[in-house]
Amino acid sequence: MKRLMSIVLLSVWSAGALASPALPGDVIADLTGLQRQLQQGLLSDVVERATSQAERLVGGNQSDRWASALYQQLAAGALMRQDQPGEAADRLAIARGLNGVDSEQAAQWLREEASLRRAAGQRDQAIELLSEWLANHQDADASWQLTRLLAQQERWDEAAGWLETALEKTSQPSDAQHTLMLAVYRNAGQSEQSLSRLLDGLDTQSDAAQWREAAGLAQQAGQANVAAGLWDMAWQLGKLTQPEDRWLLIQLHLAGGTPARAAEYLEQALSEGAIVREESTLRLLASAWQQAKHVENALNAWQALALHTESAADWRAYGQLAYAWGDDQQAKQAFTRASALGDDEAEQWLASFS
């Protein structure tokens, strides 16, 4: 920004001389001298002289007002180098508001003032100025800057609107832009949009964090089946390898309407010794196969659970399931065991076989 201030002044004389009022030779010489002092670091001298000249000329003719604006610009450059971006922005605001400044130059100063306001922490003013500039200009970087400013102010709906504009002008968002995009969509309550964008960038080279984020967004968007599918793919690709990842995979399949997959992963973990063969695990397995309506596997799982717990209630539940699915032999055996364990209700079920 500091270097930009000097370059802009020179470009005004070369590119804008015809469009702007002609300046007297002594004024040009004075401006050139002040610019040289600016480059030499004589910042206080530049601010003092430029301010004095700007105030002296502001009430004159069109040429004087143009010169006044250029002096204010020089003062802004010096103030910026003194780490006073807010004061520098004030000078540019004065400069671009003077009669005699052409619209192209005023727009350039408007953009620079927005950047200075942002540097000064004056975000709301920066947002207003950058929005005004973007109303007449197409610029991807500025659109991203405005999106970030709005996000910093937690103006999420507005940020989401400008984000769409930024994305239209950006073929491949950077990592920082990608992170901003997801944050804006999530906080604006647009999880489906965020998920769609994230899915577009997922491939076998994506890291575990990206797969986790995609699955999490799918859950937020109420797409449990998509979350399960994403987690499953990441597991198969070796992106997720921790025991807790396996448990979440099972839970996601149960929530996502694919209980058979949950049961398969449970059985695999049990056979590998990765999960302890205990009551809670066996009960989850039995429930998963039952939800999947896989008769043989569900009955086997319930029998294994009942054998493990030796609970009359579990034997009865196993018997009831077998009876419902038409396996009278298993049902009778299960009710007999439940009755032997003192379950009166099982006695009533057994009576139906006589």
MOWO-V693679 format. One record per residue. N is the residue number from 1. RES is the residue in three letters. PHI is phi in whole degrees, 0 to 359 (* if undefined). D_CENTER is the distance of its C-alpha to the mean C-alpha in Angstrom with 2 decimals. Layout:
BEGIN
N,RES,PHI,D_CENTER + N,RES,PHI,D_CENTER
END
This chain:
BEGIN
1,MET,*,28.18 + 2,LYS,296,31.63 + 3,ARG,294,32.90 + 4,LEU,298,31.61 + 5,MET,301,33.80 + 6,SER,290,36.95 + 7,ILE,297,36.13 + 8,VAL,298,35.49 + 9,LEU,299,38.92 + 10,LEU,297,40.71 + 11,SER,293,38.94 + 12,VAL,298,40.05 + 13,TRP,291,43.65 + 14,SER,280,43.54 + 15,ALA,271,41.34 + 16,GLY,253,41.85 + 17,ALA,298,45.49 + 18,LEU,289,46.84 + 19,ALA,279,44.45 + 20,SER,255,44.92 + 21,PRO,299,48.21 + 22,ALA,293,50.46 + 23,LEU,255,50.63 + 24,PRO,298,53.94 + 25,GLY,300,54.66 + 26,ASP,294,54.84 + 27,VAL,290,51.36 + 28,ILE,299,49.93 + 29,ALA,296,51.73 + 30,ASP,294,50.43 + 31,LEU,298,46.80 + 32,THR,296,47.22 + 33,GLY,295,48.71 + 34,LEU,294,45.92 + 35,GLN,295,43.34 + 36,ARG,297,45.35 + 37,GLN,296,45.37 + 38,LEU,299,41.60 + 39,GLN,293,41.29 + 40,GLN,277,43.81 + 41,GLY,91,41.82 + 42,LEU,275,44.30 + 43,LEU,291,41.55 + 44,SER,296,43.52 + 45,ASP,298,46.35 + 46,VAL,295,44.06 + 47,VAL,299,42.48 + 48,GLU,296,45.96 + 49,ARG,293,47.64 + 50,ALA,296,44.82 + 51,THR,295,44.56 + 52,SER,298,48.33 + 53,GLN,292,48.60 + 54,ALA,298,45.74 + 55,GLU,291,47.38 + 56,ARG,291,50.80 + 57,LEU,265,49.82 + 58,VAL,297,47.45 + 59,GLY,264,50.34 + 60,GLY,272,52.07 + 61,ASN,283,52.06 + 62,GLN,298,49.23 + 63,SER,295,49.67 + 64,ASP,297,49.68 + 65,ARG,295,46.46 + 66,TRP,296,44.77 + 67,ALA,297,46.06 + 68,SER,301,44.85 + 69,ALA,297,41.31 + 70,LEU,293,41.53 + 71,TYR,295,42.85 + 72,GLN,297,39.95 + 73,GLN,294,37.61 + 74,LEU,297,39.51 + 75,ALA,299,39.30 + 76,ALA,298,35.52 + 77,GLY,297,35.40 + 78,ALA,292,37.57 + 79,LEU,295,35.66 + 80,MET,298,32.37 + 81,ARG,291,34.15 + 82,GLN,268,35.30 + 83,ASP,59,31.72 + 84,GLN,235,32.16 + 85,PRO,296,29.32 + 86,GLY,295,29.85 + 87,GLU,292,33.55 + 88,ALA,297,32.91 + 89,ALA,296,30.70 + 90,ASP,300,33.57 + 91,ARG,293,35.96 + 92,LEU,293,33.92 + 93,ALA,297,33.64 + 94,ILE,294,37.44 + 95,ALA,298,37.91 + 96,ARG,285,35.96 + 97,GLY,271,37.67 + 98,LEU,280,41.17 + 99,ASN,295,43.38 + 100,GLY,106,44.12 + 101,VAL,270,40.64 + 102,ASP,290,39.69 + 103,SER,296,36.47 + 104,GLU,295,35.01 + 105,GLN,292,35.55 + 106,ALA,298,34.29 + 107,ALA,295,31.01 + 108,GLN,296,30.69 + 109,TRP,292,31.37 + 110,LEU,299,28.92 + 111,ARG,298,26.05 + 112,GLU,293,27.36 + 113,GLU,297,27.79 + 114,ALA,300,24.16 + 115,SER,294,23.25 + 116,LEU,292,25.92 + 117,ARG,297,24.77 + 118,ARG,296,21.29 + 119,ALA,296,23.14 + 120,ALA,276,25.29 + 121,GLY,80,22.48 + 122,GLN,267,23.56 + 123,ARG,293,20.14 + 124,ASP,298,21.45 + 125,GLN,293,24.18 + 126,ALA,298,21.96 + 127,ILE,299,19.81 + 128,GLU,298,23.11 + 129,LEU,290,24.58 + 130,LEU,292,21.76 + 131,SER,298,21.53 + 132,GLU,297,25.30 + 133,TRP,293,25.26 + 134,LEU,289,22.72 + 135,ALA,296,24.93 + 136,ASN,237,27.44 + 137,HIS,221,25.58 + 138,GLN,254,23.24 + 139,ASP,207,21.10 + 140,ALA,294,17.75 + 141,ASP,299,17.40 + 142,ALA,294,18.29 + 143,SER,295,15.83 + 144,TRP,294,12.93 + 145,GLN,299,14.77 + 146,LEU,294,15.14 + 147,THR,301,11.54 + 148,ARG,294,10.88 + 149,LEU,299,14.10 + 150,LEU,295,13.37 + 151,ALA,294,10.18 + 152,GLN,296,12.58 + 153,GLN,268,15.06 + 154,GLU,58,12.91 + 155,ARG,264,14.03 + 156,TRP,292,11.13 + 157,ASP,295,13.28 + 158,GLU,295,14.54 + 159,ALA,299,11.28 + 160,ALA,296,10.40 + 161,GLY,296,13.93 + 162,TRP,288,13.84 + 163,LEU,299,10.70 + 164,GLU,301,12.97 + 165,THR,296,15.67 + 166,ALA,296,13.90 + 167,LEU,292,13.01 + 168,GLU,297,16.64 + 169,LYS,258,17.89 + 170,THR,236,15.87 + 171,SER,286,17.22 + 172,GLN,221,15.10 + 173,PRO,301,11.90 + 174,SER,289,12.25 + 175,ASP,301,10.42 + 176,ALA,294,9.34 + 177,GLN,293,8.35 + 178,HIS,297,6.50 + 179,THR,297,4.46 + 180,LEU,298,4.48 + 181,MET,303,4.15 + 182,LEU,295,1.77 + 183,ALA,296,2.56 + 184,VAL,294,5.22 + 185,TYR,299,6.08 + 186,ARG,296,6.28 + 187,ASN,285,8.21 + 188,ALA,273,10.04 + 189,GLY,73,11.26 + 190,GLN,246,10.38 + 191,SER,298,9.63 + 192,GLU,293,12.05 + 193,GLN,297,10.50 + 194,SER,299,7.20 + 195,LEU,297,9.86 + 196,SER,300,12.02 + 197,ARG,295,9.95 + 198,LEU,291,9.33 + 199,LEU,296,13.02 + 200,ASP,299,14.14 + 201,GLY,261,13.33 + 202,LEU,277,14.79 + 203,ASP,206,18.35 + 204,THR,295,20.91 + 205,GLN,270,19.81 + 206,SER,295,16.25 + 207,ASP,278,16.26 + 208,ALA,301,16.36 + 209,ALA,299,12.97 + 210,GLN,292,11.39 + 211,TRP,294,13.99 + 212,ARG,298,13.43 + 213,GLU,297,9.74 + 214,ALA,297,10.95 + 215,ALA,296,13.87 + 216,GLY,297,12.19 + 217,LEU,294,10.21 + 218,ALA,298,13.64 + 219,GLN,297,15.32 + 220,GLN,299,13.31 + 221,ALA,278,14.19 + 222,GLY,76,17.74 + 223,GLN,250,18.20 + 224,ALA,297,19.93 + 225,ASN,294,21.82 + 226,VAL,293,18.85 + 227,ALA,300,17.46 + 228,ALA,297,20.99 + 229,GLY,296,21.32 + 230,LEU,294,18.24 + 231,TRP,295,19.42 + 232,ASP,298,22.91 + 233,MET,298,22.13 + 234,ALA,296,20.37 + 235,TRP,296,23.44 + 236,GLN,293,25.82 + 237,LEU,281,24.24 + 238,GLY,80,24.73 + 239,LYS,283,21.10 + 240,LEU,241,21.66 + 241,THR,225,25.06 + 242,GLN,279,25.32 + 243,PRO,306,27.53 + 244,GLU,293,24.79 + 245,ASP,293,22.81 + 246,ARG,294,25.96 + 247,TRP,297,26.36 + 248,LEU,294,22.87 + 249,LEU,301,23.65 + 250,ILE,296,26.82 + 251,GLN,295,25.30 + 252,LEU,294,22.66 + 253,HIS,293,25.57 + 254,LEU,295,27.59 + 255,ALA,285,24.96 + 256,GLY,271,24.13 + 257,GLY,83,27.76 + 258,THR,234,28.80 + 259,PRO,295,31.09 + 260,ALA,297,33.32 + 261,ARG,294,30.59 + 262,ALA,299,30.00 + 263,ALA,295,33.77 + 264,GLU,298,34.06 + 265,TYR,293,31.57 + 266,LEU,296,33.44 + 267,GLU,297,36.77 + 268,GLN,297,35.64 + 269,ALA,295,34.45 + 270,LEU,295,37.75 + 271,SER,291,39.82 + 272,GLU,276,38.13 + 273,GLY,77,38.64 + 274,ALA,282,34.94 + 275,ILE,233,35.14 + 276,VAL,291,38.10 + 277,ARG,277,40.47 + 278,GLU,230,40.66 + 279,GLU,305,41.02 + 280,SER,298,37.38 + 281,THR,291,36.41 + 282,LEU,295,39.39 + 283,ARG,291,38.73 + 284,LEU,296,35.15 + 285,LEU,296,36.52 + 286,ALA,298,39.23 + 287,SER,295,36.87 + 288,ALA,296,34.53 + 289,TRP,294,37.52 + 290,GLN,293,38.90 + 291,GLN,298,35.71 + 292,ALA,284,35.88 + 293,LYS,58,39.53 + 294,HIS,267,40.75 + 295,VAL,303,44.29 + 296,GLU,299,45.67 + 297,ASN,294,42.66 + 298,ALA,295,42.13 + 299,LEU,295,45.83 + 300,ASN,297,45.92 + 301,ALA,293,42.92 + 302,TRP,292,44.52 + 303,GLN,296,47.80 + 304,ALA,297,46.20 + 305,LEU,295,44.61 + 306,ALA,297,47.95 + 307,LEU,295,49.82 + 308,HIS,288,47.46 + 309,THR,270,47.60 + 310,GLU,51,51.12 + 311,SER,264,50.00 + 312,ALA,302,52.16 + 313,ALA,296,49.15 + 314,ASP,289,47.31 + 315,TRP,296,50.50 + 316,ARG,294,50.91 + 317,ALA,298,47.30 + 318,TYR,298,47.87 + 319,GLY,295,51.13 + 320,GLN,297,49.71 + 321,LEU,293,47.06 + 322,ALA,297,49.76 + 323,TYR,296,51.99 + 324,ALA,297,49.32 + 325,TRP,265,48.75 + 326,GLY,83,52.52 + 327,ASP,259,53.25 + 328,ASP,295,56.26 + 329,GLN,295,57.33 + 330,GLN,293,54.17 + 331,ALA,298,54.04 + 332,LYS,295,57.64 + 333,GLN,297,57.13 + 334,ALA,293,54.07 + 335,PHE,294,55.87 + 336,THR,297,58.91 + 337,ARG,293,56.94 + 338,ALA,297,55.24 + 339,SER,295,58.69 + 340,ALA,297,60.11 + 341,LEU,270,57.45 + 342,GLY,94,58.70 + 343,ASP,272,56.40 + 344,ASP,294,58.56 + 345,GLU,295,56.12 + 346,ALA,297,56.42 + 347,GLU,301,60.18 + 348,GLN,294,59.64 + 349,TRP,295,57.48 + 350,LEU,297,60.20 + 351,ALA,300,62.78 + 352,SER,287,61.16 + 353,PHE,268,62.18 + 354,SER,272,65.90
END
